[in-house]
């Protein structure tokens, strides 16, 4: 009985290991941790998508995210969604995103996000999207973004 339980636990651990790798990714120097990555699946003909994630700065210096890149879109930008007093929603591009030492920034629906425009193909639920984060100091970090169902509100804990 114990042997069967141990084998089942090992199989479950091996099956879940790739999901853990997707949920938290770090730079080579370890000062930047990217976690809670996700994007919604898109419908055929929809050429735009948003990517959401959290970036944690565990280092001693401020980090400056200056851009993003993926081979799946022609235009990739950092965006911020704002709502004015009348309820009008507006998106605007950001040149960069600063993260102080010991702080984190969350990109989420209705706020900061990565905007992908002119997608070459739809984002399909269950697939992944490689996304390269570019930092001012020359450091690049390629992360893997899971594509979730189109009606999701984010990854489930």
C-alpha positions in Angstrom: 0.0 0.0 0.0 2.8 2.4 0.9 4.6 1.6 -2.2 1.6 2.3 -4.4 1.0 5.6 -2.6 4.6 6.6 -3.1 4.5 5.8 -6.8 1.3 7.8 -7.2 2.8 10.8 -5.3 5.9 10.6 -7.5 3.8 10.5 -10.7 1.7 13.5 -9.5 4.8 15.5 -8.6 6.3 14.8 -12.0 3.1 15.8 -13.8 2.8 19.1 -11.9 6.5 20.0 -12.1 6.2 21.8 -15.5 3.4 24.0 -14.2 5.6 25.1 -11.3 8.3 26.0 -13.8 5.8 28.2 -15.7 4.5 29.9 -12.5 7.8 31.4 -11.5 10.8 32.3 -13.6 13.9 34.3 -12.8 16.9 36.0 -14.4 20.4 34.5 -14.3 21.4 36.9 -11.5 18.3 36.1 -9.5 17.3 39.8 -8.9 14.1 39.5 -11.0 11.4 37.0 -10.4 8.4 36.8 -12.8 5.4 34.9 -11.7 1.6 34.5 -12.2 2.0 34.8 -16.0 -1.1 34.4 -18.2 -2.9 35.5 -21.3 -6.4 34.8 -22.5 -7.1 32.7 -25.6 -8.2 34.8 -28.6 -10.8 34.1 -31.2 -9.9 33.7 -34.9 -9.6 37.1 -36.5 -8.8 38.9 -33.2 -5.4 40.3 -33.7 -4.9 41.7 -30.2 -4.2 40.2 -26.8 -3.0 41.2 -23.3 -0.5 39.5 -21.1 -0.5 39.7 -17.4 2.2 38.9 -14.8 3.9 39.9 -11.6 7.5 41.1 -11.5 9.4 41.0 -8.2 12.7 42.8 -7.7 14.6 40.9 -5.1 17.8 42.8 -5.7 19.4 45.9 -4.2 18.9 48.2 -7.2 15.9 49.5 -9.1 15.1 47.6 -12.3 13.7 49.2 -15.4 11.6 47.2 -17.8 11.9 49.0 -21.1 10.2 46.6 -23.5 8.8 43.3 -24.4 9.1 41.1 -27.5 7.4 38.0 -29.0 7.6 36.5 -32.4 3.8 36.1 -32.4 3.0 39.8 -32.7 4.2 42.7 -34.8 3.7 45.3 -32.0 4.4 44.7 -28.3 4.0 47.5 -25.8 3.6 48.1 -22.1 0.2 49.6 -21.5 -1.8 51.2 -18.6 -5.6 51.2 -18.5 -7.2 54.2 -16.7 -10.8 55.2 -16.0 -11.7 58.8 -15.7 -14.5 60.3 -13.4 -17.1 59.9 -16.2 -16.3 56.2 -16.5 -14.5 56.4 -19.9 -11.7 53.8 -20.2 -8.5 54.7 -21.9 -5.3 52.8 -22.6 -2.0 54.5 -23.0 1.5 53.2 -23.8 4.3 53.3 -21.3 7.9 53.8 -22.2 9.1 51.8 -19.2 8.2 50.4 -15.9 10.3 50.9 -12.8 10.4 48.5 -9.9 12.1 49.5 -6.7 14.3 47.1 -4.7 12.2 44.7 -2.6 9.0 45.8 -4.5 6.8 44.1 -7.0 4.5 45.2 -9.8 1.5 43.3 -10.9 0.2 43.6 -14.5 -3.5 42.7 -14.4 -6.8 43.3 -16.2 -8.0 46.9 -15.8 -4.5 48.2 -15.0 -0.9 47.6 -16.3 -0.5 45.0 -19.0 1.5 43.9 -22.0 -0.4 44.7 -25.2 0.2 42.5 -28.2 -1.1 43.8 -31.5 -1.2 42.3 -35.0 -0.9 38.7 -33.8 0.1 36.3 -36.5 -2.2 33.5 -35.3 -4.8 33.3 -32.5 -3.6 32.4 -28.9 -5.0 29.0 -28.3 -6.0 27.7 -24.8 -3.5 25.3 -23.5 -0.6 26.6 -25.6 2.2 28.8 -24.3 3.6 32.1 -25.6 7.4 32.9 -25.2 7.8 36.5 -24.2 11.1 38.3 -23.8 11.3 41.0 -21.2 14.0 43.7 -21.9 15.6 45.6 -19.1 17.5 48.9 -19.2 20.7 47.3 -17.9 20.8 45.0 -20.9 19.4 42.0 -19.1 16.8 40.1 -21.1 14.5 37.4 -19.6 12.4 35.1 -21.7 9.4 33.8 -19.9 6.7 31.3 -20.9 3.2 32.6 -20.7 0.4 30.0 -20.4 -2.7 30.7 -22.6 -5.8 30.3 -20.4 -9.5 30.1 -21.5 -10.9 33.3 -23.1 -13.4 33.8 -20.2 -10.9 33.4 -17.4 -10.1 36.0 -14.8 -6.6 34.7 -14.2 -4.8 31.6 -13.0 -6.5 29.7 -10.2 -4.4 29.3 -7.0 
